[in-house]
Amino acid sequence: MTESLSTRPDVGLALRSLLRADATVQLRSRVSTILSLALPLVILIATSFGKAGQRLGGADLVIGLALTLGLLTSCLLGYSFTLAHDRDAGVLQRLRVTPAPTWTIMTSRISVQFVTNLVASIVVVIVGAILHGLSLDAAQYALTIGVAALGAAVFLAIGQALVGLVPSTGAVTAIGRILFIVLVLLGIFGGTGLLGDTLKTIAQWSPVGALMTLFSSVVAGAAWSDQDTIGLLACAAYIVVFTFIGIRWFRWDSR
Amino acid sequence: MSDSAEPQGTVVLKVSGLTVVYGPQTAVAGVSLEIVRGEIFGLLGPNGAGKTSTLAAIEGLIAPRSGTVTVDGLDLRRHPAQARSRLGVQLQSSSFQPELSIEQIAALYGGLYGVRLSREQIRRSLEEIGLDQERGKRFKQLSGGQQQRLALYIATIHDPLLLLLDEPTSGLDPQSRRALWSRIELLRGRGSSILLTTHSMEEAQAVCDRVAIIDHGALLTTGTPTDLIAAHRDDPRVLAVAHGDVTLEDVFIGLTGSMIRD
């Protein structure tokens, strides 16, 4: 036995080791990169031809949509599936029998995913601005990245809660996909008013609707509105509620 | 329980009245045992007897309904990090992040146990276990024997006081099994204690200083293999299954029954 083992192992060293390993995993995972960037870039490119962007409500809305869907796809279909798969394969159990506190294991994974989302969002905003001919100033870029951070937190919290509550990887996959479709339909189509006023109101408070509102406001450089306040409050509430669920009821073992 | 062969020396693991419950089912029912420094202790039992649940509770993976686990005098529930830092664990099916090379896996787990390892130190360690040439490979690219060697290396990366091995020889060929036992003996020689589960009675008889037979969550008997055979050689249940000289396997089957468990 080494002398250092008479005390608690270095939490900082454990966290750095986890961050390095999780960052390596993230870089090597092509699925993660594709999910973070492919869908938003396809949206941006597809709407850059002719008047497609205008028909969808303008460049600010299109960029907001691309950013929101990128974050949703990456967190709900990427992060949660990977976490559920690692749990099923016993990777999390193997990590849990080490002296590293469990919060370091989750913090590392969430942090790496969060940074990935921010980097992807920066790329999407820059590409979106170029393709749609927008000229954004530094403050708009900063605000957009701030909203992207908020969005990443919302969808990571939802993904964490999903994996926390649902033990089976297959069920996480199925529910994640259904949730993805419901959130997208509600946020995009509900917000237009096509499905009635009640759904329009619900859509404003839904994660996708709230984020799209915030994104389009900051990209357009619009003045702060009541709808932005609703979006911000909704996002904060989602983060608090789903983070609590994801931590309180997280299951480390799928059996 | 046999009273013979009480352990001598410093107690590194003390399990008292351990009870583990899954819903309505009691997996471990009041198990108590002690392991001393440098001892190899085998926990034997049929499938579903409670071996893995007992180990999982000692590892801190599941919270027991009642009972205590102390490692080197540290209560696992009150000082989980300190207690775990003294444990080396090889789970029944070890799995590491599939995207990492084995060199990166070693660096990760070194860090998690508070051991800073240079690339050269990792290379030398991998060389010792015959995996130097594989250090850039992923875990899934290794053969069963290589995976097992890596899992054991990771479990002992911090020179643990107590090594917990859940069916370590399962699925290994004779050469790999022999190499594993040599490594376990080496670790014992360095002062580690080993608690392992196995289905191989021959191995348990040959390698373990003491064994305990567990069934339906309760310890049926504990002692050295020789003492257990001596204590149960006249038991009618054992005699009914013995062919010639009574072996540890005869004692095991006599006490736990011949019925096949799933």
Contacts between the chains, C-beta under 8 A, distances in Angstrom:
chain1	res1	chain2	res2	distance
A	1	B	86	7.6
A	1	B	159	5.6
A	1	B	160	7.9
A	1	B	161	5.8
A	1	B	191	7.3
A	2	B	115	7.5
A	2	B	158	7.3
A	2	B	159	6.2
A	4	B	114	5.7
A	4	B	115	7.9
A	5	B	85	5.2
A	5	B	86	6.5
A	5	B	114	7.3
A	5	B	158	6.7
A	5	B	159	7.8
A	5	B	161	7.9
A	7	B	82	7.4
A	8	B	81	4.8
A	8	B	82	5.4
A	8	B	85	7.0
A	9	B	81	6.7
A	9	B	85	5.1
A	9	B	112	7.5
A	9	B	113	6.0
A	9	B	114	3.1
A	10	B	114	4.9
A	13	B	111	5.1
A	13	B	114	6.0
A	13	B	116	6.9
A	14	B	111	5.8
A	14	B	112	5.0
A	14	B	114	7.2
A	16	B	111	6.6
A	17	B	107	6.8
A	17	B	108	5.1
A	17	B	110	7.3
A	17	B	111	2.6
A	17	B	112	5.9
A	18	B	108	7.1
A	18	B	111	7.5
A	18	B	112	7.3
A	20	B	107	7.6
A	20	B	108	7.4
A	20	B	111	7.9
A	21	B	97	6.4
A	21	B	100	6.1
A	21	B	104	6.4
A	21	B	107	7.8
A	21	B	108	4.4
A	24	B	99	6.7
A	24	B	100	6.3
A	24	B	104	6.2
A	25	B	97	5.3
A	25	B	99	4.3
A	25	B	100	6.6
A	28	B	99	4.3
A	29	B	99	6.2
A	86	B	97	7.2
A	89	B	95	4.5
A	89	B	98	7.8
A	90	B	91	6.5
A	90	B	93	5.8
A	90	B	94	7.1
A	90	B	95	4.0
A	91	B	95	5.1
A	91	B	96	6.5
A	91	B	97	5.8
A	93	B	61	6.3
A	93	B	91	6.4
A	94	B	91	6.2
A	94	B	94	5.9
A	94	B	95	6.0
A	94	B	96	6.6
A	95	B	112	7.2
A	96	B	60	7.8
A	96	B	61	6.4
A	97	B	59	4.8
A	97	B	60	6.9
A	97	B	61	6.4
A	97	B	84	6.7
A	97	B	87	7.3
A	97	B	89	4.3
A	97	B	91	7.2
A	98	B	84	6.5
A	98	B	109	6.9
A	98	B	112	4.1
A	98	B	113	6.2
A	99	B	80	7.7
A	99	B	81	4.3
A	99	B	82	7.3
A	99	B	84	4.2
A	99	B	85	4.2
A	99	B	112	7.1
A	99	B	113	6.5
A	99	B	114	7.3
A	100	B	81	7.8
A	100	B	112	4.6
A	101	B	81	6.6
A	252	B	61	7.7
A	253	B	61	7.3
